[in-house]
Amino acid sequence: MALWSRKRSRPKRPEGAAKAVSNASRRYSTNRNKRGRAENGPTWFDRLKSPQTLKQLAILVGFFVAAMLIVQLPRQPLPVRRGETITHPITARVDFEYVDEKATGVAQELAADRVPGVYRPTEQPITALRENLLALVDAVREAASVEDLDEARQSIWKIDAKMFEALTESLGPDGENLPAVQEAVQQAMEALAKPDNLAILGEPDRQRENERGKKTRDAYAKLPVGLLPDELKPLQDHEVTILVSLPEGGKELRLQSVLTQVQTGLIRDRIAPLVERPLDQVFGRGSGRHLAGTMASIIGPTLVYQEAPTEGRRQDARGQILPIRIPWRGNATLLKAGTEITDEHLRLLKQEAEVYQAELGWWRKALAWMGAAGVVGLVILLQAGYTWRFQPRVARSAPRSLILGILCLVVLGASKAVAQANWPLAFCVFFLTTAAMIVTIAYSQRFALALTGAMVLLVAIAIRSDLDWVLMSLAGTGAAVLTLGEINNRSKLINVGAVSGLTFFLVTGGLALWRHQYSLAAFWPTSFMYFGGGLAAGFLMLGLLPFIERAFGIVTNISLLELCDVNQPALKRLAIEAPGTYQHSLLIGTLAEAAAKAIGAGGLLARVGAYFHDIGKVNKPRYFVENWQEEGQTHSGLKPAMSRLVITSHVKDGLEMADRLGLPPLIKNFIAEHHGTALVEYFFREAERTQTAGGGEAPSEDDFRYPGPKPRSPETAVVMLADAVEGATRSLKEPNASRLKATVHEMVMKRLLDGQLDESGLTLSDLQRIEEALTKTLLSVYHGRVPYPSDRPEDEAAGERPEAKSGEAEEPERSGTDETRSAPEKPGGHDAADGG
């Protein structure tokens, strides 16, 4: 069977057998004339005014408006994506100035790096030197010789005997000249405290300033030639300076003139001229340079970095740089063929598109909207016409149309958002593949192919995609639809997603080779992402499947396999409280599955529906013949009208139980339709006999019919026929092949002529195949057996069959349908007590 011939949903064929019967045709014509309709049916204007048509038109118009807003707003997406290699050059449509954000950012950072770092002078290192020198003077004043000085001070200052004697002489007897010595030390330190005299940086600060200078030199090479602002002209020799914050104002110092803490030799040379004169007077001639070396080794940085003021000044410098604009002329080549798209290319194309849109007049924009409306409207009308022609149940159902419209709009809107954000189009094929699988599961492969094709076209219009993408999307989504079929296990969805992704991959690679793109880097990343999009759709469907079934009122084979488990609470209760009905349902399931498969309908669906079709009998099991025990039946004390109410109530009770159990609508259809509007014939005949014998009027058949509806699908019709056939054949005393075949044909024709199959979509050829399948299955059920041999010759002579050695007893015969049952003391059989 072809992949698109779904077993679950066969198209309804108008040449149905029941409608070919003359009396059914006359009844149909009579009903139409009673409603005052012309024989040719209502006019198109009458149909247009009907509420159902108005609802569908409202949904169609609303979908068109929403699709137009998605396609045209808020702005057109770019025709290329990041990482994509273009196959044809892209030219400018208008004159525009491209704001080079990258160059502007480089210029702003250059302006910031040119701002010198701000440093604040600190007196802490000089104060520490002064305190150390004064402590040395005090230690010498109290010591009798140089050997009396402590080792730590001696190792730092390295005082010799000559310096000790000179300092002792400067202090005078009993240290009377101590203030003069302290004044000399203070003068030396004041000379060092001036930033101009002794500017020292820490090594990390020096490295930071050197790095800033290097960044400044490198930035000039990154800026476009001829576009450098005047305020960013290169400095002479790229000099790096720092700014010393002083009370009288800031003062710039060349970094080359500033020392670092590790340059002790240079620091000594800088300190010595400043301290030699005052210190030589105190410590002796030549001592100042000696002490300067000690100071250079212990002095700390005299300038401290100020981060907040520095960053503030640099931020102001960034703000003063205007965007760098590069002029482009119309028809100039923006990107050459073979260019791999980067973020900078996307910014260039985006700015060109913004200028182009801004220069369009309102009338050009109106024409663009009109053109988009024509294309989008054509696609929508074609899909709507296809749905009306080939899926009338969907077209006439406002909820189904609304759900499908919302699904299409979600795919369209999500794809447009992906294109606006310039994300990979693999997300779009992910959305499309998921939607295609949803529609295939909910309806049919043929309808899913058409609807998915329309969605691909609408998405291609919205994202401004090219023909290659359309071909690839149609191929991948079509593969997903055609390979989905029946879902018998959960791995099927993943396999379908993998097949779809593989199709995306192969088509993308094939188109790349066709366009002479032989480099793997040209199409491998994109193709792999498309494969991932298709595979991800399969995994997503695993989680969405229960919600899809509930939203669309469908059941998949996975759910059907779960429902046909005999450990279901409803079936277990049926087996315990109504064992005869339970066995009857199992047999009906076997018959219905075989008959449904014979006509290409859903065999598994028919079997599960048969299991649950009589669950309403569990409330009053003793009133149905298959559950009667040997003590008798329960209808003997009831009037026929009351018995009819009890019998027909099992349909209503079954529907209530199905609602409590949360059974799918498709399964509830079997409960409601398996009797259709058939006549409860036994009790009707009883009522007719009773009332006629009493001189009253014969009862109306309408009072003894099931409420319906009639079977509206091949599967429910098959269960109805299997139910009737099983009850009729059970009453046969010798169920041989000829009798079974005749009984099956008689019951099928009875339902056909009663009009119960009018809405099922079955044809005469379908009914013939159903009869053959039911007869074949019943023969396997009522097969003959070889008699057991007996030890008693008299039994064999009498032709009697002894009891089985295993202890099995013959099952007592049950009366059959209302047509074959004749025992008034035991009303019914299965068909009499069940109306089946």
MARMIMI-157720 format. One line per 3 residues: number of its first residue (from 0); their letters; for each residue x, y, z of C-alpha. Coordinates in steps of 0.001 Angstrom, whole numbers, padded with zeros to 6 digits. Layout:
N
NUM) a) X:Y:Z; ...
***
This chain:
836
0) mal) 000000:000000:000000; 001264:003479:-000812; 002600:005545:002043
3) wsr) -000078:008184:001669; -002951:005663:001891; -003645:005893:005598
6) krs) -005624:003112:007127; -007186:005290:009769; -008762:007879:007553
9) rpk) -010251:006763:004296; -011946:009374:002139; -015702:009246:002195
12) rpe) -017013:007947:-001095; -020433:009165:-002240; -021168:005941:-004022
15) gaa) -021898:004247:-000666; -023992:001148:-000760; -026726:002409:001504
18) kav) -027247:005525:-000576; -027577:003354:-003650; -030650:001683:-002228
21) sna) -033817:003136:-003643; -035783:003361:-000433; -032934:005219:001307
24) srr) -032822:007646:-001615; -036551:008247:-001427; -036316:008817:002315
27) yst) -033509:011332:001796; -035498:013226:-000869; -038613:013235:001293
30) nrn) -036750:014706:004250; -035281:017444:002093; -038718:018321:000673
33) krg) -040140:018429:004162; -037601:021051:005087; -038845:023172:002200
36) rae) -035622:022948:000236; -035446:022823:-003522; -034515:019484:-005005
39) ngp) -031297:021032:-006325; -030254:022084:-002831; -029712:025528:-001272
42) twf) -028319:028355:-003340; -024822:029680:-002848; -026252:032789:-001223
45) drl) -028124:030682:001323; -024930:028825:002146; -023031:032107:002442
48) ksp) -025509:033410:004985; -025348:030321:007169; -023630:030782:010573
51) qtl) -021220:027953:009827; -020008:029589:006614; -019720:032986:008296
54) kql) -017544:031464:011024; -015267:029871:008449; -015006:033145:006520
57) ail) -014159:034994:009726; -011396:032484:010491; -010075:032743:006931
60) vgf) -010045:036561:006950; -008469:036650:010409; -005763:034237:009311
63) fva) -005055:036347:006210; -004743:039563:008238; -002488:037945:010844
66) aml) -000303:036378:008138; 000046:039735:006370; 001103:041466:009580
69) ivq) 003702:038785:010241; 005030:038891:006680; 005283:042684:006410
72) lpr) 006036:043814:009969; 008103:045014:011690; 010773:045093:008970
75) qpl) 012131:042959:006193; 014723:040401:007284; 018090:040322:005572
78) pvr) 018483:037889:002660; 021641:036309:004113; 022632:034727:007424
81) rge) 025745:034801:009562; 028298:032195:008452; 026620:031739:005075
84) tit) 028669:031915:001852; 026817:033947:-000752; 026695:032695:-004315
87) hpi) 026073:036049:-006045; 027270:039621:-005416; 025103:042046:-003440
90) tar) 024920:045668:-004640; 023687:048834:-002975; 020235:050013:-004067
93) vdf) 020660:053600:-002814; 023370:056064:-001780; 024012:055785:001931
96) eyv) 026625:056313:004591; 027682:053246:006462; 028338:053831:010128
99) dek) 031376:051678:010724; 030717:050615:014277; 033928:048627:014458
102) atg) 036076:051554:013318; 034118:053891:015591; 034776:051601:018515
105) vaq) 038498:051514:017678; 038571:055319:017459; 036793:055661:020778
108) ela) 039217:053320:022463; 042097:055173:020869; 040787:058448:022249
111) adr) 040454:056849:025658; 043970:055381:025559; 045442:058749:024640
114) vpg) 044195:060169:027927; 047113:059986:030407; 046648:058216:033675
117) vyr) 046015:060446:036693; 048408:060107:039657; 048430:061749:043048
120) pte) 051692:062583:044884; 052119:060881:048238; 054454:061963:051078
123) qpi) 054425:058626:052820; 057741:057334:051347; 059554:060645:052179
126) tal) 058075:060688:055676; 059295:057141:056233; 062814:058160:055128
129) ren) 062810:061166:057435; 061730:059081:060425; 064427:056498:059697
132) lla) 067154:059150:059460; 066033:060874:062654; 065973:057515:064436
135) lvd) 069541:056956:063208; 070588:060326:064630; 069048:059463:068005
138) avr) 070777:056068:068027; 074186:057668:067272; 073618:060295:070027
141) eaa) 073060:057566:072588; 075849:055216:071415; 079468:055459:072548
144) sve) 080874:053910:069366; 079728:052603:066053; 079787:049080:067484
147) dld) 077031:050034:069920; 074492:050549:067090; 071953:047731:066662
150) ear) 072630:045313:063812; 069378:046044:061903; 070114:049786:061656
153) qsi) 073744:049134:060905; 072814:046738:058031; 070413:049274:056506
156) wki) 072473:052481:056653; 075987:050897:056747; 077427:053612:059064
159) dak) 081239:053483:059360; 083421:054960:062094; 084153:058081:060106
162) mfe) 080466:058876:059604; 079803:058069:063269; 082426:060490:064433
165) alt) 081251:063180:062035; 077663:062873:063211; 078764:062819:066889
168) esl) 080781:065976:066310; 077788:067600:064577; 075579:066783:067544
171) gpd) 078010:068354:069990; 078480:067602:073668; 075389:066023:075168
174) gen) 073556:066469:071813; 073209:070199:072211; 073199:070653:068412
177) lpa) 070418:068079:067862; 067871:070657:066541; 070357:071823:063911
180) vqe) 070963:068236:062804; 067221:067585:062606; 066793:070775:060587
183) avq) 069400:069563:058072; 067593:066211:057700; 064298:068063:057227
186) qam) 065791:070231:054460; 067007:067151:052607; 063580:065510:052812
189) eal) 061787:068647:051617; 063857:068583:048465; 062829:064981:047844
192) akp) 059111:065688:048445; 058690:067767:045294; 057183:065576:042479
195) dnl) 059358:067265:039874; 062468:066292:041774; 061642:062687:042569
198) ail) 058735:061028:040583; 058658:057274:041227; 056029:054761:039995
201) gep) 055361:051235:041076; 056265:048569:038541; 052590:047557:037861
204) drq) 051767:051218:037146; 054669:051526:034750; 053609:048368:032889
207) ren) 050033:049634:032613; 051168:052899:031069; 053491:051117:028644
210) erg) 050639:048825:027576; 048435:051850:026999; 051067:053325:024750
213) kkt) 051322:050076:022783; 047540:049909:022329; 047569:053465:021067
216) rda) 050173:052686:018448; 048327:049533:017321; 044976:051349:017062
219) yak) 046211:053675:014323; 046785:050715:012011; 043171:049482:012464
222) lpv) 041449:052714:011463; 040372:053282:007837; 042765:055415:005849
225) gll) 041597:059012:005502; 038823:058678:008126; 040870:059449:011237
228) pde) 039373:062393:013182; 041611:065455:013607; 041695:065060:017351
231) lkp) 043183:061577:016935; 046166:062484:014762; 049221:060483:015821
234) lqd) 051302:062037:018598; 054937:062930:018001; 056961:059770:018533
237) hev) 053896:058285:020212; 054957:059847:023525; 053284:058450:026612
240) til) 052604:060828:029482; 051034:060716:032899; 049122:063443:034654
243) vsl) 050202:064397:038171; 047390:065969:040146; 048742:068952:042116
246) peg) 046945:071608:044161; 047780:074250:041582; 046502:071952:038737
249) gke) 047450:068935:036730; 050935:068573:035335; 051882:066106:032598
252) lrl) 055105:064172:032899; 056756:062140:030184; 056781:058493:031126
255) qsv) 060470:058307:030198; 061251:060869:032905; 059435:058942:035608
258) ltq) 061380:056327:037529; 060224:052980:038842; 060867:051526:042243
261) vqt) 063227:048896:040918; 065544:051415:039229; 067617:051963:042403
264) gli) 070670:053238:040552; 068716:055953:038758; 066850:056826:041934
267) rdr) 070176:057206:043787; 071488:059480:041063; 068283:061529:041321
270) iap) 068374:061701:045171; 072092:062413:045643; 072191:065981:044224
273) lve) 069132:066882:046325; 070460:065647:049699; 074255:065904:049433
276) rpl) 074666:069453:050714; 072558:069262:053914; 073589:065705:054768
279) dqv) 077310:066242:054118; 077227:068976:056770; 075920:066503:059321
282) fgr) 077419:063121:058385; 080654:064319:056892; 081925:065037:053439
285) gsg) 080771:062434:050825; 078245:060916:053203; 075233:062339:051324
288) rhl) 075796:060177:048251; 076375:057151:050459; 073070:057751:052274
291) agt) 071299:058407:048928; 072094:054845:047854; 070473:053530:051023
294) mas) 067407:055722:050490; 067060:054508:046854; 066822:050881:048025
297) iig) 064104:051482:050643; 062025:054322:049205; 058532:053485:047846
300) ptl) 056515:054966:044920; 055885:058683:045289; 052960:058691:042806
303) vyq) 049695:056746:043412; 047317:055833:040519; 043833:057377:040649
306) eap) 041452:055008:038835; 038167:056902:039143; 039397:060256:037769
309) teg) 041276:058465:034994; 038236:056481:033822; 036053:059572:034003
312) rrq) 038368:061510:031725; 038612:058583:029316; 034832:058177:029156
315) dar) 034524:061849:028261; 037083:061303:025516; 035074:058399:024089
318) gqi) 031932:060502:023997; 033603:063216:021962; 034304:060840:019062
321) lpi) 031544:060965:016442; 030586:057821:014487; 032862:057141:011548
324) rip) 030801:057119:008338; 031873:055480:005087; 029989:056689:001983
327) wrg) 028577:054120:-000477; 027145:054882:-003889; 024120:053199:-005425
330) nat) 024878:050100:-007552; 028225:049731:-005790; 029146:046155:-004890
333) llk) 028692:045721:-001174; 029671:042052:-001004; 031330:039898:-003619
336) agt) 030253:036377:-004528; 031880:033774:-002307; 032008:036081:000717
339) eit) 031372:034423:004066; 028924:036605:005966; 030161:038117:009227
342) deh) 028546:040431:011772; 030146:043437:010080; 028626:042432:006729
345) lrl) 025228:042067:008370; 025482:045578:009837; 026381:046932:006392
348) lkq) 023388:045269:004741; 021061:046271:007564; 021986:049963:007285
351) eae) 021568:049873:003499; 018107:048301:003930; 017079:050924:006501
354) vyq) 018047:053771:004179; 016298:052063:001278; 013083:051644:003267
357) ael) 013244:055224:004496; 013540:056580:000952; 010529:054633:-000300
360) gww) 007438:056766:-000628; 004124:055806:000918; 002794:054757:-002467
363) rka) 005674:052351:-003023; 005090:050865:000391; 001403:050554:-000431
366) law) 002270:048732:-003651; 004557:046396:-001686; 001684:045603:000688
369) mga) -000611:044983:-002256; 001879:042632:-003875; 002404:040721:-000629
372) agv) -001364:040536:-000105; -001817:039087:-003582; 000833:036396:-003113
375) vgl) -000141:035497:000454; -003833:035564:-000397; -003304:033272:-003378
378) vil) -001467:030702:-001261; -004162:030841:001427; -007016:030569:-001077
381) lqa) -005409:027591:-002803; -004982:025802:000501; -008514:026702:001595
384) gyt) -009908:025395:-001703; -007952:022175:-001351; -009232:021719:002191
387) wrf) -012826:022392:001140; -012538:019931:-001753; -010657:017056:-000165
390) qpr) -011093:017582:003583; -014717:018715:003986; -014848:017636:007631
393) var) -012005:020021:008409; -013454:022781:006265; -016849:022560:007972
396) sap) -015450:022436:011508; -014673:025861:012937; -012641:024482:015911
399) rsl) -010466:022350:013616; -009938:025237:011222; -009071:027524:014105
402) ilg) -006527:025090:015554; -004870:024613:012168; -004803:028378:011589
405) ilc) -003169:028967:014978; -000598:026253:014245; 000300:027866:010910
408) lvv) 000543:031336:012473; 002800:030051:015266; 005161:028502:012696
411) lga) 005045:031646:010555; 005628:034018:013473; 008424:031936:015000
414) ska) 010179:031679:011631; 009906:035441:011085; 011361:036062:014556
417) vaq) 014275:033753:013738; 014926:035635:010510; 014679:039010:012261
420) anw) 017236:037919:014847; 019409:036511:012030; 019557:033120:013685
423) pla) 020230:030007:011581; 017313:028948:009383; 017614:025472:010899
426) fcv) 015131:026748:013499; 012639:027402:010689; 012883:023873:009299
429) ffl) 012537:022599:012871; 009229:024455:013223; 008034:023297:009801
432) tta) 008939:019656:010400; 007193:019653:013769; 004043:021175:012264
435) ami) 004113:018685:009372; 004278:015753:011792; 001446:017198:013893
438) vti) -000863:017566:010882; 000034:014086:009625; -000834:012529:012968
441) ays) -004030:014535:013340; -005359:014083:009785; -003794:012322:006813
444) qrf) -000577:012304:004847; -002194:013780:001741; -003663:016717:003643
447) ala) -000401:017184:005573; 001578:017387:002316; -000682:020134:000997
450) ltg) -000787:022139:004220; 002955:021816:004800; 003637:022996:001254
453) amv) 001508:026076:001886; 003331:026739:005165; 006722:026440:003462
456) llv) 005676:029003:000853; 004345:031424:003480; 007495:031083:005587
459) aia) 009687:031610:002518; 007752:034809:001754; 008051:036025:005343
462) irs) 011800:035411:005689; 012617:036448:002086; 014285:033122:001391
465) dld) 015550:031845:-001949; 014490:028925:-004121; 017187:026633:-002715
468) wvl) 015735:026920:000771; 012200:026301:-000509; 013294:023129:-002324
471) msl) 015191:021885:000693; 012257:022582:003057; 009709:020905:000793
474) agt) 011920:017834:000457; 012623:017477:004183; 009082:018085:005412
477) gaa) 007698:015869:002647; 009997:013052:003769; 008722:013465:007330
480) vlt) 005097:013277:006185; 005536:010281:003885; 007537:008203:006365
483) lge) 005352:008892:009397; 002435:006540:008687; 001116:004615:011668
486) inn) 002842:005286:014986; 003245:001855:016531; 006122:002758:018879
489) rsk) 007765:005889:020198; 011022:005334:018323; 009048:005826:015102
492) lin) 008923:009585:015754; 012691:009784:016246; 013261:007743:013087
495) vga) 010996:010071:011126; 012896:013083:012464; 016196:011477:011468
498) vsg) 014916:010752:007943; 013713:014336:007621; 017043:015698:008876
501) ltf) 018967:013434:006527; 016875:014708:003625; 017639:018295:004613
504) flv) 021328:017401:004764; 021447:015660:001384; 019443:018308:-000471
507) tgg) 021533:021135:000976; 024755:019360:000037; 023447:018510:-003416
510) lal) 022488:022116:-004132; 025901:023274:-002940; 027664:020881:-005313
513) wrh) 025320:021931:-008107; 026469:025510:-007550; 030137:024410:-007666
516) qys) 030706:024914:-003950; 033152:022076:-003431; 034541:023213:-000109
519) laa) 033077:021363:002864; 033252:024538:004905; 030819:026140:002439
522) fwp) 027870:023887:003272; 028839:021432:006026; 027894:023605:009062
525) tsf) 024556:024659:007564; 023687:021145:006425; 024511:019715:009815
528) myf) 022298:022298:011529; 019425:021392:009196; 019911:017729:010084
531) ggg) 019784:018665:013767; 016586:020635:013177; 014805:017649:011660
534) laa) 016056:015263:014356; 015064:017696:017128; 011524:017797:015728
537) gfl) 011259:014024:016209; 012376:014263:019836; 009989:017145:020495
540) mlg) 007074:015127:019117; 007671:012486:021796; 006659:015007:024423
543) llp) 003954:016707:022347; 002156:013535:021257; -000267:013271:024239
546) fie) -001188:016958:023917; -001706:016602:020157; -004042:013677:020688
549) raf) -006065:015653:023218; -006137:018868:021157; -007258:017187:017930
552) giv) -009325:014442:019519; -007347:011621:017934; -005632:008473:019086
555) tni) -002445:007024:017718; -001519:003370:017674; 000627:003964:020758
558) sll) -002428:005078:022728; -004517:002290:021216; -001960:-000314:022301
561) elc) -002110:001122:025817; -005932:001061:025788; -006206:-002531:024577
564) dvn) -004340:-003757:027649; -006796:-006043:029448; -005466:-004719:032761
567) qpa) -007235:-001438:032127; -009458:-000693:035166; -012636:-000563:033036
570) lkr) -011895:-003895:031347; -010937:-005570:034626; -014194:-004424:036192
573) lai) -016093:-005674:033148; -014387:-009068:033425; -015324:-009386:037102
576) eap) -018871:-007993:037155; -020018:-008854:033612; -017882:-011783:032452
579) gty) -020196:-012670:029590; -020055:-009132:028209; -016282:-009172:028630
582) qhs) -015901:-012358:026582; -018369:-010998:024054; -016290:-007797:023709
585) lli) -013086:-009743:023179; -014711:-011774:020427; -016165:-008641:018809
588) gtl) -012664:-007147:018902; -011269:-010110:016981; -014055:-009982:014410
591) aea) -013910:-006213:013977; -010137:-006124:013588; -010201:-008734:010835
594) aak) -013069:-006990:009004; -011495:-003534:009298; -008185:-004740:007929
597) aig) -010002:-006369:005026; -011280:-002962:003838; -008128:-000995:004684
600) agg) -009574:000664:007801; -007954:000874:011222; -007919:-002655:012549
603) lla) -006352:-001755:015880; -008805:001107:016357; -011741:-001226:015646
606) rvg) -010436:-003794:018135; -009971:-001244:020935; -013367:000305:020199
609) ayf) -014939:-003138:020409; -013343:-003730:023807; -015017:-000635:025228
612) hdi) -018283:-000531:023243; -020349:-002313:025915; -018739:-001046:029134
615) gkv) -022067:000553:030079; -023492:-002927:030750; -021405:-003184:033890
618) nkp) -024017:-001115:035766; -026835:-003674:035134; -025063:-006834:033959
621) ryf) -027878:-009294:034874; -030277:-007673:032413; -028183:-008774:029410
624) ven) -028433:-012301:028135; -024718:-013027:027899; -024450:-012533:031663
627) wqe) -027478:-014688:032607; -026750:-017569:034889; -028691:-020800:035116
630) egq) -031104:-019475:037746; -033001:-017561:035086; -033404:-014161:033531
633) ths) -034543:-010820:034904; -036920:-009440:032248; -039873:-011721:033062
636) glk) -041371:-009230:035482; -040836:-006106:033354; -043005:-004572:030692
639) pam) -041456:-004373:027213; -041153:-000581:027407; -039278:-000816:030694
642) srl) -037024:-003564:029346; -036287:-001370:026352; -035232:001477:028656
645) vit) -032936:-000846:030602; -031380:-002267:027445; -030793:001061:025669
648) shv) -029456:002755:028807; -026158:000897:028494; -025145:003346:025742
651) kdg) -025728:006386:027951; -024077:004664:030930; -021103:003738:028743
654) lem) -020625:007338:027614; -020723:008548:031202; -018145:005955:032205
657) adr) -015975:006943:029237; -016036:010580:030377; -014985:009571:033880
660) lgl) -012198:007367:032505; -010998:010093:030133; -011325:007923:027023
663) ppl) -010562:009648:023698; -013497:010885:021583; -012772:008263:018906
666) ikn) -013325:005487:021439; -016486:007134:022765; -017822:007101:019202
669) fia) -017880:003299:019330; -019982:003382:022489; -022474:005849:021016
672) ehh) -022652:004454:017466; -022338:000681:017738; -026150:000331:017725
675) gta) -026862:003421:015652; -030633:003947:015570; -031372:000221:015322
678) lve) -034640:-001236:016563; -034758:-003195:019848; -036803:-005721:017917
681) yff) -037620:-008374:020504; -039202:-006002:022977; -040894:-004093:020168
684) rea) -042521:-007348:018992; -043493:-008172:022578; -045065:-004747:023033
687) ert) -046797:-005035:019654; -048216:-008468:020537; -049341:-007336:023990
690) qta) -051028:-004128:022874; -052636:-005700:019811; -054013:-008533:021912
693) ggg) -055537:-006002:024288; -057221:-004087:021465; -054823:-001141:021616
696) eap) -052768:000539:018920; -049465:-000927:017857; -046458:000914:019359
699) sed) -044290:003179:017222; -040934:001870:016076; -039321:005206:016981
702) dfr) -040056:004529:020657; -038068:001287:020515; -034987:002523:018676
705) ypg) -031583:003458:020047; -030914:007204:020196; -027966:006975:017774
708) pkp) -026084:008481:016079; -025530:006123:013192; -021971:004950:012541
711) rsp) -019989:007804:010983; -016750:005958:010235; -015850:002599:008712
714) eta) -014484:001373:012052; -017660:002030:014068; -019754:000506:011263
717) vvm) -017586:-002617:011324; -018065:-002955:015085; -021854:-002604:014609
720) lad) -021861:-005398:012033; -019580:-007638:014095; -021815:-007090:017135
723) ave) -024940:-008057:015229; -023309:-011033:013523; -021851:-012415:016727
726) gat) -025234:-012387:018456; -026975:-014032:015525; -024442:-016802:014979
729) rsl) -024288:-017676:018665; -027846:-019087:018457; -027027:-021468:015595
732) kep) -027202:-025105:016702; -024869:-026316:013948; -022668:-023363:012893
735) nas) -021277:-024802:009694; -019805:-022741:006870; -023003:-022320:004846
738) rlk) -025119:-021328:007829; -022516:-018888:009095; -022184:-017287:005677
741) atv) -025950:-016975:005257; -026397:-015514:008738; -023597:-013001:008246
744) hem) -025065:-011875:004919; -028551:-011627:006412; -027403:-009418:009331
747) vmk) -025281:-007162:007097; -028173:-006641:004682; -030538:-005984:007564
750) rll) -028342:-003126:008832; -027861:-001863:005300; -031566:-001754:004454
753) dgq) -032344:-000191:007817; -030174:002793:006817; -027659:002267:009600
756) lde) -024695:002457:007198; -025738:005638:005420; -023059:007790:007053
759) sgl) -020264:005243:007358; -018708:005710:003920; -018757:001964:003198
762) tls) -019293:000746:-000360; -020873:-002450:-001617; -017428:-003887:-002277
765) dlq) -016432:-002990:001288; -019487:-004835:002606; -018599:-007891:000557
768) rie) -015091:-007958:001982; -016475:-007427:005488; -018816:-010418:005071
771) eal) -015943:-012611:003907; -013694:-011547:006798; -016431:-012046:009395
774) tkt) -017342:-015468:008002; -013725:-016586:007944; -013113:-015443:011505
777) lls) -016350:-017044:012785; -015402:-020337:011166; -012146:-020261:013114
780) vyh) -014114:-019578:016298; -016797:-022246:015722; -014455:-024829:014249
783) grv) -015386:-028470:014508; -013657:-030930:016827; -012960:-034650:016644
786) pyp) -015141:-036570:019142; -013348:-038037:022111; -013174:-041903:022046
789) sdr) -015351:-043635:024645; -014822:-046731:026735; -018566:-047477:026601
792) ped) -019697:-049024:023287; -023333:-048135:024005; -022460:-044412:023957
795) eaa) -020792:-044697:020589; -023716:-046679:019252; -026133:-044013:020425
798) ger) -023987:-041332:018784; -023667:-039441:022056; -020585:-037533:022980
801) pea) -019386:-038268:026470; -018022:-035678:028766; -014433:-034782:028203
804) ksg) -011955:-036732:030202; -010534:-033483:031428; -013785:-032676:033138
807) eae) -014986:-029999:030659; -018742:-029670:030412; -020683:-028734:027345
810) epe) -021620:-025077:027329; -025408:-024729:027311; -026766:-023299:024131
813) rsg) -027883:-019711:024198; -030727:-018321:022168; -029673:-016032:019362
816) tde) -030979:-012911:017755; -034542:-011691:017713; -034892:-013257:014282
819) trs) -033911:-016776:015459; -035023:-016784:019123; -038463:-018260:019782
822) ape) -038532:-019219:023459; -040926:-016833:025195; -039878:-018044:028620
825) kpg) -036336:-016818:027969; -036653:-013511:026139; -033860:-012490:023931
828) ghd) -030516:-014007:023550; -027717:-011574:023071; -029491:-009634:020370
831) aad) -032821:-009524:022130; -031417:-008262:025374; -028889:-006017:023712
834) gg) -030735:-004877:020615; -027606:-005665:018677
***
